Amino acid sequence: MFRVSRLTDYATVVMTCIAAHPDDVLSTAQIAEETRLELPTVSKLLKSLGHAGLVESFRGVNGGYRLARPAQEISMAAIVEAMEGPLGMTECSMSDGHCERESQCGVRSSWQHINHVLDHALRAMSLADMLRPAARAPAGSPVQTELKGRIAP
């Protein structure tokens, strides 16, 4: 089964928590309480998300965190990449020269296509979309068009 790491999953929870309060600066403790995640975990996530430029921090008594840009401008790909690194289902789907069998591989182009579809889906889904109940790609969106007929519902 393919899945993102637990920390990446938690990072999306933290980011949606912050996005739900667009006009506020939230403390690490507030985020931990609202998300029901451990304070050290939230601190670790915020550090990684800050290094990636997704959240900005403020020091002082009223310090805390807020999104570095509007939720609509933050893709799920940006969050996954902040936590996991570059997106790639296989080494060869990311770039050339990582596999000695590359020249005779019969599945490389298929993995590259799958990687492209996944990358496109994550880039099309914004953090704002994650705030909506039953977040799904809107009918006729590039993601739905890309996936239509390729993946069983």
C-alpha positions in Angstrom: 0.0 0.0 0.0 1.3 3.5 -0.9 0.8 6.1 1.8 2.3 9.3 3.1 4.1 9.1 6.4 2.3 9.8 9.6 4.2 13.1 10.0 3.0 14.2 6.6 -0.6 13.3 7.5 -0.2 15.2 10.8 1.3 18.2 8.8 -1.9 18.4 6.8 -3.9 18.4 10.0 -1.8 21.2 11.4 -2.0 23.2 8.2 -5.8 22.8 8.0 -6.0 23.9 11.6 -4.0 27.1 10.9 -6.0 27.7 7.7 -9.3 27.5 9.6 -8.1 30.6 11.5 -6.9 32.8 8.6 -6.9 36.1 10.6 -5.2 34.6 13.8 -1.7 33.8 14.9 -2.0 30.5 16.7 0.4 29.3 19.4 1.9 25.9 19.2 -0.1 24.9 22.3 -3.4 26.1 20.7 -2.6 24.1 17.6 -1.7 21.0 19.6 -4.9 21.3 21.7 -7.2 21.8 18.6 -5.6 19.0 16.6 -5.2 16.7 19.6 -1.6 16.1 18.7 1.3 16.0 21.1 3.1 19.4 21.6 6.5 18.1 20.6 5.1 16.7 17.4 3.4 19.9 16.5 6.6 21.8 17.2 8.6 19.5 15.0 6.0 19.8 12.2 5.9 23.6 12.4 9.7 23.8 12.1 9.6 21.8 8.9 6.7 23.7 7.5 8.4 27.0 8.4 11.6 25.9 6.6 9.5 25.1 3.6 8.0 28.6 3.7 4.5 27.4 4.3 4.0 29.0 7.7 5.5 32.1 9.3 6.3 32.4 12.9 6.1 35.3 15.3 7.9 35.6 18.6 6.8 37.2 21.8 3.8 37.0 24.1 1.3 37.0 21.3 3.6 34.9 19.1 2.7 31.9 17.2 2.1 30.7 13.6 0.0 31.6 10.6 0.0 30.6 7.0 2.7 32.3 4.9 0.2 32.8 2.1 -3.5 32.2 1.5 -4.7 28.5 1.8 -5.9 28.6 -1.8 -2.3 29.2 -2.9 -0.8 26.2 -0.9 -1.0 23.0 -2.8 -1.1 19.6 -1.1 2.1 18.8 -3.2 3.9 21.7 -1.3 3.0 20.1 2.1 3.9 16.6 1.0 7.2 17.9 -0.5 8.0 19.9 2.7 7.7 16.7 4.7 8.8 13.9 2.3 11.0 15.6 -0.3 10.4 15.5 -4.1 7.5 13.5 -5.2 8.4 10.2 -6.9 6.7 6.8 -7.0 10.0 5.2 -8.1 13.5 6.5 -8.4 13.3 6.4 -12.2 10.0 8.3 -12.3 11.8 11.4 -10.9 14.8 11.7 -13.2 17.2 9.7 -15.5 20.3 7.8 -14.4 19.1 6.3 -11.1 18.8 2.7 -12.3 21.2 0.5 -14.2 18.3 -1.3 -15.9 16.7 2.0 -17.2 17.5 1.4 -20.9 15.8 -2.0 -21.0 13.0 -1.4 -18.5 9.5 -2.0 -19.8 7.6 -0.3 -17.1 9.5 2.9 -16.6 7.2 5.0 -18.8 4.2 3.7 -17.0 5.6 4.7 -13.7 6.5 8.1 -15.0 2.8 8.5 -16.2 1.5 7.4 -12.8 3.9 9.8 -11.1 2.7 12.6 -13.3 -1.0 11.9 -12.5 -0.3 11.8 -8.8 1.8 15.0 -8.9 -0.9 16.7 -10.9 -3.6 15.6 -8.4 -1.6 16.9 -5.4 -0.8 20.2 -7.1 -4.5 20.7 -8.1 -5.7 20.2 -4.5 -5.2 23.2 -2.3 -5.1 23.5 1.4 -8.4 25.5 1.1 -9.9 22.4 -0.6 -8.9 20.3 2.4 -11.1 22.5 4.6 -14.2 21.7 2.7 -16.3 18.7 3.9 -15.8 15.6 1.6 -13.1 17.5 -0.3 -13.1 16.2 -3.9 -11.8 17.5 -7.2 -14.6 19.6 -8.7 -16.4 18.1 -11.7 -14.5 19.0 -14.9 -11.3 20.0 -12.9 -8.0 19.1 -14.5 -7.5 16.3 -11.9 -10.9 14.8 -12.5 -10.3 15.0 -16.3 -6.8 13.5 -15.9 -8.1 10.6 -13.8 -11.4 10.0 -15.6 -11.3 6.5 -17.1 -7.9 5.6 -15.6 -8.8 4.8 -12.1 -11.9 2.9 -11.0 -14.2 4.9 -8.7 
